[in-house]
């Protein structure tokens, strides 16, 4: 089941990348595969998505932030 959801996530992110959307993970450029791998490795962790859109409403940047890392720093 998880394998299918990771495949779906990769397909989604690959589509964004092909449309020119910048994909970031914890502030650094990442490929769709790097994002999926981070999700697979971070079983107990969670990533928050943040979409930046331009004036036309098109997604320009898709950021993933590890919310567990943020909480540990406090």
C-alpha positions in Angstrom: 0.0 0.0 0.0 2.7 2.5 0.9 4.6 1.7 -2.3 1.6 2.8 -4.3 1.3 6.1 -2.4 5.0 6.8 -2.9 4.6 6.0 -6.6 1.7 8.5 -6.7 3.7 11.1 -4.9 6.6 10.7 -7.3 4.2 11.0 -10.3 2.7 14.2 -8.8 6.0 15.8 -8.1 7.5 14.8 -11.4 4.5 16.6 -13.1 5.2 19.7 -11.0 8.9 19.6 -12.0 8.0 19.2 -15.7 5.9 22.3 -15.4 8.9 24.3 -14.1 7.9 24.3 -10.4 10.9 24.6 -8.1 10.8 21.8 -5.5 12.6 22.4 -2.2 13.1 20.2 0.9 14.2 22.0 4.1 15.1 25.0 1.9 17.3 23.2 -0.6 16.5 22.2 -4.2 15.4 18.6 -4.5 14.3 16.2 -7.2 11.0 14.4 -7.0 12.9 11.2 -6.1 14.8 12.9 -3.3 11.5 14.1 -1.7 10.0 10.6 -2.0 13.0 9.0 -0.4 13.0 11.6 2.4 9.3 10.6 3.1 10.2 6.9 3.0 13.1 7.3 5.4 11.3 9.6 7.8 8.7 7.0 8.9 8.1 8.8 12.2 8.5 12.2 10.8 6.2 14.5 8.9 6.8 17.0 6.2 4.6 20.1 5.7 3.9 21.3 2.2 4.0 25.0 1.3 2.9 26.3 -2.1 4.1 29.6 -3.5 2.0 31.0 -6.3 2.5 33.8 -8.8 0.0 36.6 -9.5 -1.8 34.3 -12.0 -2.3 31.6 -9.4 0.2 29.2 -10.9 2.4 27.3 -8.5 6.0 28.5 -8.7 7.6 26.8 -5.7 6.6 23.7 -3.7 8.5 23.4 -0.4 8.6 20.5 2.0 9.6 21.3 5.6 10.4 18.7 8.2 8.2 19.8 11.1 9.9 17.3 13.5 13.2 19.1 13.0 11.6 22.5 13.8 10.1 21.1 17.0 13.4 19.6 18.2 15.1 23.0 17.9 12.8 24.6 20.4 
